[in-house]
Amino acid sequence: MGITALAPGEDPEEAASGFSPKAKYAKIVAQDGSHVSAPVLTRSLVQGNININSHNHYHGPGVSAPATPPQDPDPISKINEYKTSICSSYKKVKEYNSLSGENVLLADRYTELLIVETHRKQKEREEEIRCRGEDHQQVLKTRASEAYERITVDQLFKPDKDGDVPKAVILQGHSGYGKSFTAQKIMYDWASGKVFKDLFNLVLHLKCKELNDISEACSLVDLLSYCPSLTSETEEVLKDSNMKVLFLIDGFDELKFSFEKTSTVPPKDPFREAPVEATLSALLKGLLLPKCFLLVTTRSTASDKLSDLLSDSQRFTDILGFTEEGVNEYFQRFFKEKPLAKKAFDCVRTNETLYTACFIPVICWIICTVFREQEEEGLDITKGLETSTSIFVHFVSILLKHHCQGLSQPAEETLLRSLGQLAERGLQEHQVLFDEKSLSEAFPDPSQATKHNPFLCKFLQRKKVKKERMYSFMHLSFQEFFAARQYLMLENKKEALDKLQELLRNVERFNPVIQFLFGLSNRDIYPNLKKQSWPSIQDHLQEWLLSVLEKQRKHQKNNLYMHSGMFEDMLHILHCLYELHEEEFVRRAMGVWGEIKFDRIPLTRTDCWVLLYCLQCCPTIRSLKLTECNITAEKLGMLQPALSRCEELGLTVENLSDADVVDLISALGEGKILTELR
């Protein structure tokens, strides 16, 4: 039946025409007990079965808002409130060593990372793992080229070559590479209108570590209560099918769920409760809110499981860390004062091992934190750079505490022992990539090899028609560190000494491992984890080093010919003394050496830094001769503080300016014999 709705004082004829100027609101009355249901407006006529009880009013052209405000809030204003709250809570970060109430600005730390889309081949991965120093930075520069499809954060959802926008993006990175930091930066930049401004109306941040503690059944909306700054009003936006929503899921690898097939029916309604695993699985598979987009961060050890869960429309990206420019920029942001930042950066460049490791963001943070502490205590940071061993020890302790999901002390020891066995076996067999069989031999508990292990990286490698899981340490230097650490964990004294003697019979092959061993034998490092064999290892290492120096001294005294390999051996001894970093023993060893001579062996900046430390431990040096050792003005400047301690000095210096000569003469002091400069 048809029924006319009249406004108070409205003329019936005007109402019938549909052009009534007084039609501001209508009162609909059903006659003869009829009900108003699903009305259809045609000008001023209401047609259909009638049953209207609601106080909500249609807001169309020519119809003003009612006196009673609407129950549903304006979604745009609520999202803007949410953005404001995100900006406030995300603009600062809490660092690993922050005390209560201490925070730093996100802008003072975040530095752009090198992210690529390309899956690298086995040879390329080996190159990344094995190269050191300048060579390693050159490799990363190559990875930043177009050939490896470098991608920035704002391009993560750009259309692919076919014009399709991915529904899900995997952002993979190893422990300490800045995944969570990047997630925070994305949230802050979206809320500030700097990234994804026109792509997503709403970005929601879920931290997987927090979801592990939920035992009861939850809907997706319940899970969002763990999302910072989200209110119940903002959740209502999920009901709007026109809203473009991005879920930023951080730390997929930290989830305790297996995501195996279960009998639970996956929820398709964001307000329906289900086990947390089922709810997350439905979201990742696109069964829940199928129109939403996903950005998921994960360690490489879980990326293949994540990829299997996601829809086919996905993009894979891999964080490779900092380029050299990124490291430099991080130092600038950290210290703010440009001269201090440059001084610290130049200092790190003198240590090849640390310079290589700086591509890992958390290593950069550790080094800068150590530098800042020394600077605040009034120490010269160029004299106080910690050894590679000590920085690696800091790195391991941070990952154990913050990336191992609360492993017990015995479980930590088991993990470290297994890592040491894997590392040592790999070095023995010239291996930096490991298959699953190698892992099973080193790790009695398979879950420790991947699930609770922040030190290993995993990737899929094509093997003809199959895919094979392969593993590696973050870099060869970490493999060498864990191999050295293995000796400290041996309970049996005889076993430890037998293994050590075998190692010292192959010095040239295992130089870095022996240097780390000297660093680990320092009294102040790992005091709680050293076993009964440690004093014997330390004594044996020192006796071996002194015997090498004594042999060298006798060789020089008898004027016997010294080939280049012998000079390289002596350079290795200097590095061992530096890593040990115990001044009293260094002084004793340098006294045994007496005349320090290097002939026709190129010395790097790292070598000069190490030589400087050893020279400064001694009140006087009988003789120092560096002949055709590629000593530049820069390297000479590094050595200058110790040159005045030399009773006799012989140098071959390349490209020395008049100003450099003046500086050299002033550094030498009185009574020194300058034999040659060219």
C-alpha positions in Angstrom: 0.0 0.0 0.0 1.1 3.6 -0.5 1.1 6.2 2.3 1.9 9.9 2.2 4.1 11.4 4.9 3.3 15.0 5.8 5.4 17.6 7.5 3.7 19.8 10.1 1.9 22.7 8.3 2.7 21.1 4.9 0.1 21.4 2.2 -1.1 17.9 1.0 -1.0 19.0 -2.6 2.6 20.3 -2.3 3.5 17.0 -0.6 2.0 15.0 -3.4 4.0 17.0 -6.0 7.2 16.2 -4.2 8.4 19.9 -4.1 7.3 21.0 -0.6 9.5 23.8 0.9 8.5 22.7 4.4 9.5 19.1 4.1 12.2 19.2 6.8 11.3 16.0 8.5 8.5 13.5 8.2 6.3 11.6 10.6 5.1 8.2 9.3 2.1 6.6 10.8 0.8 3.2 9.7 -2.9 2.9 9.5 -5.2 0.0 10.5 -2.5 -1.8 12.4 -0.1 -2.0 9.5 3.7 -1.9 10.0 6.3 0.2 8.3 9.1 -2.0 6.9 11.9 -1.3 4.4 10.4 2.0 3.0 11.3 3.3 -0.4 11.4 7.1 -0.7 10.0 8.5 -3.9 10.0 12.3 -3.6 7.7 12.7 -0.6 6.0 9.3 -0.9 6.9 6.3 1.2 6.1 3.0 -0.5 6.4 -0.6 0.7 5.6 -2.7 3.7 5.9 -0.2 6.6 7.4 -0.8 10.0 9.7 2.0 11.2 10.7 2.2 14.8 14.2 3.6 14.5 15.2 7.1 15.5 17.9 7.2 12.8 17.1 9.5 9.9 18.2 9.5 6.3 20.6 12.3 5.6 20.1 12.9 1.9 19.9 16.0 -0.2 17.3 18.4 1.1 17.1 16.6 4.4 18.9 18.2 7.3 20.3 16.4 10.3 17.9 15.6 13.1 18.1 17.4 16.5 19.4 14.1 18.1 23.1 13.5 17.1 23.9 10.2 15.3 25.0 7.2 17.3 27.8 6.3 14.9 30.7 8.7 15.1 32.3 10.3 12.1 35.0 7.8 11.0 37.3 10.4 9.6 37.5 12.4 12.8 38.1 9.2 14.8 40.9 8.1 12.5 42.5 11.6 12.8 42.3 11.2 16.6 44.0 7.8 16.2 46.7 9.3 14.1 47.4 12.0 16.6 47.7 9.5 19.4 50.0 7.3 17.2 52.3 10.3 16.6 52.5 11.0 20.3 53.2 7.4 21.4 55.5 6.4 18.5 57.8 9.4 18.2 60.1 8.1 20.8 61.9 4.7 21.2 63.2 2.8 24.3 66.7 1.5 23.8 68.1 -1.8 25.2 69.9 0.1 28.0 67.2 2.7 28.7 66.4 3.3 32.4 62.9 4.0 33.6 61.5 7.1 31.8 64.4 7.3 29.4 63.6 7.5 25.7 65.1 8.9 22.6 63.5 10.5 19.5 62.8 8.0 16.7 64.3 10.6 14.3 67.6 10.6 16.2 68.1 6.9 15.5 66.2 5.7 12.4 68.4 5.4 9.4 67.3 4.1 6.0 68.1 0.4 5.5 69.1 -1.5 2.4 66.1 -3.6 1.3 66.0 -5.7 -1.8 63.4 -7.8 -3.6 65.8 -10.2 -5.3 66.4 -13.7 -4.0 70.1 -14.0 -4.1 71.9 -17.1 -5.4 74.2 -19.3 -3.3 77.3 -17.8 -4.7 76.1 -14.3 -4.0 75.2 -15.2 -0.4 78.6 -16.7 0.1 80.2 -13.5 -1.2 78.1 -11.5 1.4 79.2 -13.8 4.2 82.9 -14.1 3.4 83.9 -10.6 2.3 85.3 -8.2 4.9 86.0 -4.4 5.3 86.0 -2.4 2.1 85.3 -5.5 0.0 82.2 -6.2 2.0 81.0 -2.6 1.6 81.6 -2.9 -2.1 79.4 -6.0 -2.2 76.6 -4.1 -0.4 76.9 -1.3 -3.0 76.3 -3.8 -5.7 73.2 -5.1 -3.8 71.9 -1.5 -3.7 71.9 -1.4 -7.5 69.0 -1.8 -9.9 70.0 -5.4 -10.7 69.0 -6.5 -7.2 65.8 -4.4 -7.2 66.4 -2.2 -4.2 63.1 -1.0 -2.7 62.3 1.7 -0.1 59.7 1.6 2.6 57.3 3.9 0.7 57.5 1.5 -2.3 56.5 -1.7 -0.5 53.0 -1.7 -2.0 53.9 -0.3 -5.4 52.4 -2.1 -8.4 54.6 -4.9 -9.8 55.7 -5.1 -13.4 52.2 -6.4 -14.4 50.5 -3.4 -12.6 49.2 -5.5 -9.7 49.4 -4.2 -6.1 50.4 -7.0 -3.7 47.9 -7.8 -0.9 50.7 -8.9 1.4 54.3 -7.9 1.9 56.9 -10.0 3.8 59.7 -7.8 5.3 62.4 -10.3 6.3 65.5 -9.5 8.3 67.8 -11.2 10.7 67.9 -10.4 14.5 69.2 -6.9 15.2 68.6 -5.7 11.6 65.9 -3.2 12.5 62.6 -4.9 11.6 60.6 -3.7 14.7 62.3 -0.3 14.4 61.1 0.0 10.8 57.6 -1.1 11.8 57.5 1.8 14.4 58.8 4.2 11.8 56.1 3.1 9.3 53.4 3.7 11.9 54.8 7.1 12.8 55.2 8.2 9.2 51.7 7.0 8.2 50.2 8.9 11.1 52.2 12.0 10.1 51.1 11.8 6.5 54.6 11.0 5.1 54.0 7.4 3.9 51.0 5.4 2.5 49.0 8.6 2.8 46.8 7.8 -0.2 47.0 4.1 0.1 45.5 3.2 3.5 42.8 4.9 5.6 43.8 3.0 8.6 47.1 1.2 9.7 46.9 -1.2 12.7 50.0 -2.5 14.5 50.0 -6.0 16.0 53.1 -7.1 18.0 53.3 -10.9 17.9 55.3 -11.1 21.2 52.3 -9.7 23.1 49.8 -12.1 21.4 51.6 -15.2 22.8 50.3 -14.5 26.3 46.6 -14.7 25.3 45.1 -18.0 26.3 41.3 -17.3 25.8 39.4 -17.2 22.6 39.5 -13.8 20.9 38.0 -12.1 18.0 40.1 -9.9 15.7 38.7 -6.9 17.4 39.7 -8.3 20.7 43.3 -8.7 19.5 43.2 -5.1 18.3 42.8 -4.0 21.9 46.6 -4.8 22.1 47.1 -2.2 19.3 48.4 1.0 20.8 46.1 4.0 20.7 43.2 2.1 19.2 39.7 2.9 20.6 36.4 1.0 20.3 35.1 3.9 18.1 38.1 3.4 15.7 37.3 -0.4 15.6 33.9 0.5 14.1 35.8 1.6 11.0 36.3 -2.1 10.2 32.6 -2.3 9.4 33.1 0.1 6.6 33.9 -1.9 3.5 35.2 1.2 1.6 38.0 1.7 4.1 41.4 0.6 3.0 43.0 -1.1 6.1 46.7 -2.2 6.5 47.6 -4.7 9.3 51.3 -4.3 10.2 52.1 -7.6 12.0 55.5 -7.4 13.6 57.6 -10.4 14.6 55.8 -13.4 13.0 58.7 -15.6 14.0 58.1 -14.9 17.7 54.6 -16.5 17.6 54.4 -19.8 19.5 51.7 -21.2 17.2 52.3 -24.0 14.7 49.6 -22.9 12.2 49.0 -26.5 11.3 45.6 -27.6 10.1 43.0 -27.9 12.8 39.3 -28.7 13.1 38.5 -25.1 14.1 36.3 -23.3 11.6 38.2 -20.2 10.7 36.3 -17.0 11.7 35.2 -14.8 8.8 33.7 -12.1 11.0 36.2 -9.7 12.9 33.8 -9.7 15.9 33.6 -13.5 16.2 35.6 -15.2 18.9 38.0 -18.1 18.1 41.4 -19.4 19.4 44.1 -16.8 18.7 45.9 -19.1 16.3 42.7 -19.5 14.3 42.0 -15.8 14.2 45.5 -14.9 13.1 45.6 -17.7 10.6 42.3 -16.5 9.0 43.7 -12.9 8.8 46.9 -14.0 7.2 45.1 -16.3 4.7 42.7 -13.6 3.7 39.6 -15.4 5.0 39.0 -12.6 7.6 38.6 -9.1 6.1 39.7 -10.3 2.7 40.0 -6.7 1.3 42.6 -5.6 3.9 46.4 -5.5 3.2 49.2 -7.1 5.2 52.8 -6.1 6.0 54.5 -8.8 8.1 58.0 -8.7 9.5 59.8 -11.9 10.3 63.2 -13.4 10.8 64.4 -15.5 7.9 63.9 -18.7 10.0 60.1 -18.4 9.7 59.7 -16.7 6.3 58.8 -19.9 4.4 56.1 -20.8 6.9 54.7 -17.2 6.6 54.8 -17.4 2.8 52.8 -20.6 2.8 50.0 -18.9 4.9 49.7 -15.8 2.8 47.7 -15.4 -0.4 49.4 -15.7 -3.7 49.4 -12.0 -4.2 52.5 -11.3 -2.1 55.9 -9.5 -2.3 59.1 -10.7 -0.6 61.6 -8.2 0.6 64.9 -8.7 2.5 66.7 -6.3 4.8 70.4 -6.5 4.2 71.4 -3.8 6.8 73.3 -0.6 6.4 75.4 0.5 3.4 78.6 2.5 4.2 76.5 5.7 3.8 73.9 4.3 6.2 76.6 3.6 8.8 77.9 7.1 8.5 74.4 8.6 8.7 73.6 6.5 11.8 76.8 7.9 13.5 75.7 11.4 12.6 72.2 11.0 14.0 73.5 9.3 17.2 76.1 11.9 18.1 74.6 15.0 16.5 78.0 16.9 16.9 79.5 16.4 13.5 83.2 16.4 14.6 82.5 13.7 17.3 80.5 11.6 14.8 83.3 11.8 12.2 85.9 11.0 14.9 83.9 7.9 16.0 83.2 6.8 12.4 86.9 7.2 11.3 87.9 5.2 14.4 85.6 2.3 13.5 87.0 2.2 10.0 90.4 1.4 11.4 89.0 -1.9 12.7 88.2 -4.1 9.8 86.2 -6.7 11.8 84.0 -4.0 13.5 83.7 -2.0 10.3 82.4 -5.1 8.5 80.0 -5.9 11.4 78.5 -2.3 11.3 76.2 -3.3 8.5 74.1 -4.8 11.3 72.2 -1.9 12.9 72.4 -3.2 16.5 76.2 -3.5 16.2 76.2 0.2 15.2 74.2 1.0 18.3 76.5 -1.0 20.6 79.6 0.7 19.2 78.1 4.2 19.4 76.8 3.6 22.9 80.3 2.5 24.0 81.9 5.6 22.4 79.4 7.9 24.0 80.0 6.5 27.5 83.8 7.0 27.0 83.2 10.5 25.8 81.0 11.4 28.7 83.7 10.1 31.1 86.2 12.5 29.4 88.2 9.7 27.7 89.6 10.1 24.2 87.4 7.8 22.1 90.2 7.1 19.7 92.2 5.5 22.5 89.3 3.6 24.0 87.8 1.6 21.1 86.8 -1.7 22.5 88.1 -4.9 20.9 86.1 -6.8 18.3 85.7 -9.6 20.9 84.1 -7.3 23.5 81.7 -5.8 20.9 80.7 -9.3 19.8 80.1 -10.3 23.4 77.8 -7.3 23.9 75.9 -8.4 20.7 75.5 -12.0 21.8 74.3 -10.9 25.3 71.7 -8.5 23.8 70.3 -11.1 21.4 70.1 -13.7 24.2 68.2 -11.3 26.4 65.9 -9.7 24.0 65.5 -12.1 21.1 65.4 -15.6 22.7 61.9 -15.5 24.3 63.2 -16.1 27.9 65.5 -19.1 27.5 66.7 -20.5 30.8 70.4 -20.4 31.6 70.9 -24.2 30.8 69.1 -23.8 27.5 71.2 -20.8 26.6 74.4 -22.8 27.3 73.1 -25.6 25.1 72.3 -23.2 22.3 75.7 -21.6 22.5 77.5 -24.9 22.6 75.6 -26.2 19.6 76.3 -23.0 17.7 80.0 -23.5 18.5 80.0 -27.0 17.2 78.3 -26.0 14.0 80.7 -23.1 13.5 83.8 -25.1 14.2 82.8 -28.0 11.9 82.0 -25.5 9.2 85.4 -23.8 9.4 87.1 -27.2 9.4 85.3 -28.0 6.1 85.5 -24.5 4.6 81.7 -24.2 4.9 79.6 -21.1 5.5 76.3 -22.5 4.3 74.7 -25.5 6.1 72.0 -27.9 5.1 69.4 -29.4 7.5 71.5 -32.5 8.0 74.4 -30.4 9.3 72.0 -28.6 11.7 70.6 -31.8 13.1 74.1 -33.1 13.9 74.9 -29.9 15.9 71.5 -29.3 17.5 70.0 -32.2 19.5 66.8 -30.2 19.8 65.7 -29.3 16.2 63.5 -26.4 17.6 66.6 -24.7 19.0 68.2 -24.6 15.6 65.6 -22.3 14.2 62.7 -21.3 16.5 64.7 -20.0 19.5 67.9 -19.1 17.6 68.5 -15.5 16.7 72.1 -16.2 15.5 71.3 -18.3 12.4 69.8 -17.1 9.1 67.7 -19.4 6.9 66.9 -19.1 3.2 65.5 -21.3 0.4 67.8 -22.3 -2.3 66.8 -23.8 -5.7 68.4 -27.2 -6.3 67.3 -28.2 -9.8 63.6 -28.9 -9.5 63.5 -28.7 -5.7 63.8 -26.1 -3.0 66.3 -26.8 -0.2 66.5 -25.0 3.2 70.0 -23.6 3.9 71.4 -21.9 7.0 74.3 -19.6 7.8 75.7 -17.2 10.4 75.1 -13.5 9.8 78.7 -13.2 8.6 81.8 -15.4 8.6 83.2 -13.3 11.6 80.3 -14.5 13.8 81.0 -18.1 12.8 84.6 -17.6 13.8 83.6 -16.0 17.1 81.3 -18.9 18.0 83.9 -21.4 17.0 86.4 -19.7 19.4 83.8 -19.5 22.2 83.4 -23.3 21.9 86.8 -23.7 23.6 85.6 -21.9 26.7 82.7 -24.2 27.2 84.7 -27.4 27.3 84.5 -29.0 30.8 87.4 -31.4 30.3 90.8 -29.8 30.6 92.7 -32.4 28.5 90.1 -32.2 25.7 90.3 -28.4 25.7 94.1 -28.4 25.5 94.3 -31.1 22.8 91.8 -29.1 20.6 93.7 -25.9 21.3 97.1 -27.5 20.3 95.5 -28.8 17.1 94.2 -25.3 16.3 97.6 -23.7 16.9 99.2 -26.1 14.5 97.1 -24.5 11.8 97.5 -20.8 12.7 97.4 -19.4 9.2 94.1 -21.1 8.4 92.4 -20.1 11.7 93.9 -16.7 12.4 90.6 -15.0 13.2 89.5 -17.8 15.6 92.8 -17.6 17.5 92.4 -13.8 17.8 88.9 -14.2 19.2 90.3 -16.8 21.6 92.8 -14.3 22.9 90.0 -11.8 23.3 87.8 -14.3 25.1 90.6 -15.2 27.5 90.6 -11.6 28.8 89.7 -11.8 32.6 86.7 -9.5 32.3 84.9 -11.2 29.5 82.4 -14.0 30.1 83.3 -14.5 33.8 80.1 -16.5 34.4 80.5 -18.9 31.5 84.1 -19.9 31.7 84.6 -23.5 32.6 87.4 -25.2 34.6 89.5 -25.5 31.5 89.7 -21.7 31.0 92.9 -21.0 33.1 94.7 -23.7 31.2 93.6 -22.3 27.9 94.7 -18.8 28.9 98.1 -20.0 30.1 98.7 -22.1 27.0 97.8 -19.3 24.7 100.2 -16.9 26.4 103.0 -19.5 26.5 102.5 -20.1 22.8 102.6 -16.4 21.9 105.8 -15.8 23.9 107.5 -18.8 22.3 106.7 -17.4 18.8 108.2 -14.0 19.7 111.3 -15.6 21.2 111.8 -17.6 18.0 111.4 -14.4 16.0 113.9 -12.5 18.2 116.5 -15.2 17.7 115.9 -15.2 14.0 116.5 -11.5 13.7 119.5 -11.6 16.1 121.2 -14.1 13.8 120.4 -11.9 10.7 118.6 -14.8 9.1 116.4 -14.2 6.0 112.7 -13.5 6.9 110.2 -14.3 4.2 106.8 -12.5 3.9 104.9 -15.3 5.7 107.0 -14.7 8.8 106.1 -11.0 8.8 102.4 -12.0 8.5 102.8 -14.3 11.5 104.1 -11.4 13.5 101.3 -9.1 12.4 98.9 -11.8 13.6 100.6 -11.8 17.0 100.0 -8.0 17.3 96.3 -8.6 16.6 96.2 -11.3 19.3 97.8 -9.0 21.8 95.3 -6.3 20.9 92.3 -8.6 21.4 93.7 -9.8 24.7 93.9 -6.2 25.8 95.8 -6.8 29.1 98.4 -4.2 29.2 100.8 -5.9 31.6 101.1 -9.0 29.4 101.3 -6.9 26.2 104.3 -5.0 27.7 106.0 -8.3 28.6 105.5 -9.7 25.1 106.7 -6.5 23.3 109.8 -6.6 25.6 110.6 -10.2 24.4 110.2 -9.1 20.8 112.6 -6.1 21.1 113.1 -5.0 17.5 109.9 -4.7 15.6 110.4 -5.0 11.9 108.1 -5.3 8.9 109.5 -5.4 5.4 107.4 -5.3 2.2 104.2 -6.3 3.8 101.2 -3.8 3.3 99.8 -2.6 6.6 96.1 -1.7 6.6 94.5 1.0 8.9 93.5 -1.9 11.2 97.1 -3.1 11.4 98.3 0.4 12.2 95.7 0.8 14.9 96.7 -2.5 16.5 100.4 -1.6 16.3 99.7 1.7 18.0 98.0 0.1 20.9 100.9 -2.4 21.4 103.5 0.4 21.2 101.7 2.5 23.7 101.7 -0.3 26.3 105.5 0.0 26.4 107.5 2.9 28.0 110.2 2.5 25.3 110.7 0.5 22.0 114.2 -0.4 21.0 113.6 -0.4 17.3 110.7 0.0 14.9 111.3 -0.4 11.2 108.5 -0.3 8.6 110.0 -0.7 5.1 107.8 -0.5 2.0 104.7 -1.2 4.1 102.3 1.1 2.3 102.5 3.7 5.0 100.5 6.8 3.9 100.2 10.1 5.6 96.9 9.0 7.1 98.5 5.9 8.6 101.5 7.8 9.8 99.2 10.2 11.6 97.6 7.2 13.4 101.0 5.9 14.5 102.4 9.3 15.6 101.4 9.2 19.3 103.8 6.3 19.8 106.7 7.1 17.6 108.5 9.2 20.2 108.9 6.0 22.3 111.1 4.5 19.6 114.9 4.6 20.2 115.4 3.8 16.6 113.0 4.4 13.8 113.1 3.4 10.1 110.1 4.4 7.8 109.2 4.3 4.2 106.3 6.8 3.7 104.4 7.3 0.5 103.3 10.7 -0.8 104.4 12.7 2.2 103.8 16.5 2.0 105.9 19.2 3.6 103.3 19.7 6.3 103.3 15.9 7.1 107.1 16.0 7.4 106.8 18.9 10.0 104.2 16.9 12.0 106.4 13.8 11.9 109.5 15.6 13.1 107.6 17.2 16.0 106.2 13.8 16.9 109.6 12.2 17.1 110.9 14.4 19.9 114.6 14.6 20.6 117.4 12.0 20.3 115.6 9.9 17.7 117.4 8.5 14.6 115.4 9.1 11.4 117.1 6.8 9.0 115.0 7.3 5.8 112.1 9.1 4.3 111.1 8.9 0.7 
